[in-house]
Amino acid sequence: MDKVYVIRHKVLVEHDSISSVARELGISRNTVSKYLQTSEPVRKPGATPRLRPVTDKIAPRIDEILSEWAGRVTPKQRITGTRIYRQLIKDGYQTGITVVRDYLREKRRRAAEVFIPLVL
């Protein structure tokens, strides 16, 4: 969004060439020309966040597996994405290893302790 204003300013106000602006910003000359044709940046209709139907289906089962296995493993053993993926396949779920790992990564990120320094 901000890039549109930068492009328009460089070409229309500073009188830089389209080629030099494209080279400087690392974008195509066609993109620069397109941004010059519109006065305001336009958001395409239907640009909504992507749905994640597979993750929504398997998330409750992953949480169940984590709670079931929590008592069975020692601290040195790890409940890895691969182990959970294999269990999901055994249970009849159709998913990919990346979906499982992404879910676990996001779950760990949300559960991570946040440190906020106190300034005196």
C-alpha positions in Angstrom: 0.0 0.0 0.0 2.8 2.5 0.9 4.8 1.4 -2.1 2.1 2.8 -4.4 2.5 6.3 -2.8 6.3 6.0 -3.1 6.1 5.1 -6.7 3.7 7.8 -7.6 5.8 10.4 -5.7 9.1 9.4 -7.4 7.6 9.5 -10.9 5.1 12.4 -10.7 6.8 14.7 -8.2 10.5 13.9 -8.4 10.3 13.2 -12.2 12.3 9.9 -12.0 11.9 7.6 -14.9 9.7 4.5 -14.7 12.7 2.3 -15.4 14.8 3.9 -12.6 12.0 3.6 -10.1 11.4 0.0 -11.1 15.1 -0.8 -10.8 15.4 1.0 -7.4 12.4 -0.8 -5.8 13.1 -4.1 -7.5 9.7 -4.4 -9.2 8.6 -4.6 -12.8 8.1 -1.6 -15.1 4.6 -2.9 -15.8 3.9 -2.7 -12.1 5.1 0.9 -11.9 2.9 1.8 -14.9 -0.1 0.1 -13.4 0.3 2.1 -10.1 0.6 5.3 -12.0 -2.7 4.7 -13.8 -4.8 4.7 -10.6 -5.0 7.6 -8.3 -5.8 5.4 -5.2 -4.7 1.9 -4.5 -7.6 -0.5 -5.1 -8.2 -3.6 -3.0 -9.5 -6.5 -5.0 -12.9 -7.7 -3.9 -12.8 -11.1 -2.4 -9.4 -10.8 -0.9 -10.3 -12.5 2.3 -8.1 -14.6 4.6 -7.5 -18.1 3.4 -9.6 -20.8 5.1 -7.8 -23.7 6.6 -10.3 -26.6 6.6 -7.8 -29.4 7.1 -6.2 -27.7 10.1 -9.7 -27.0 11.6 -10.6 -30.7 11.3 -7.4 -32.1 12.8 -6.7 -29.5 15.5 -8.9 -31.1 18.1 -7.4 -34.5 17.5 -3.9 -33.1 17.8 -4.8 -31.5 21.1 -6.2 -34.9 22.3 -3.0 -36.7 21.2 -0.9 -34.2 23.1 -2.9 -34.5 26.3 -3.0 -38.4 26.0 0.8 -38.7 25.4 1.8 -36.0 28.0 1.8 -38.6 30.8 3.4 -41.4 28.8 6.6 -39.6 27.7 9.6 -38.6 29.8 11.0 -35.0 29.5 13.8 -36.3 27.4 11.4 -37.8 24.9 9.8 -35.5 22.4 6.3 -35.5 21.0 7.3 -34.5 17.5 5.2 -33.5 14.5 6.2 -36.7 12.7 4.9 -38.9 15.6 1.7 -37.0 15.7 1.4 -37.1 11.9 1.8 -40.9 11.9 -0.8 -41.3 14.6 -3.3 -39.1 12.6 -2.7 -41.2 9.5 -3.3 -44.4 11.6 -6.5 -42.8 12.9 -7.7 -42.2 9.3 -7.2 -38.5 8.9 -6.0 -37.2 5.6 -3.4 -34.5 6.2 0.1 -33.6 5.4 3.2 -33.4 7.7 3.6 -29.7 7.0 0.0 -28.9 8.2 0.8 -30.8 11.5 4.1 -29.0 12.0 2.7 -25.6 11.2 -0.1 -26.2 13.7 2.3 -27.3 16.4 4.7 -24.3 15.7 1.8 -21.9 16.0 0.6 -23.6 19.2 4.1 -23.3 20.7 4.4 -19.7 19.7 1.1 -18.8 21.3 2.0 -20.6 24.5 5.5 -19.1 24.7 6.2 -16.8 27.6 6.5 -13.2 26.7 9.2 -11.1 28.3 8.4 -7.4 28.7 11.2 -5.4 30.2 10.3 -2.9 32.9 11.7 0.5 32.4 12.3 2.7 35.4 
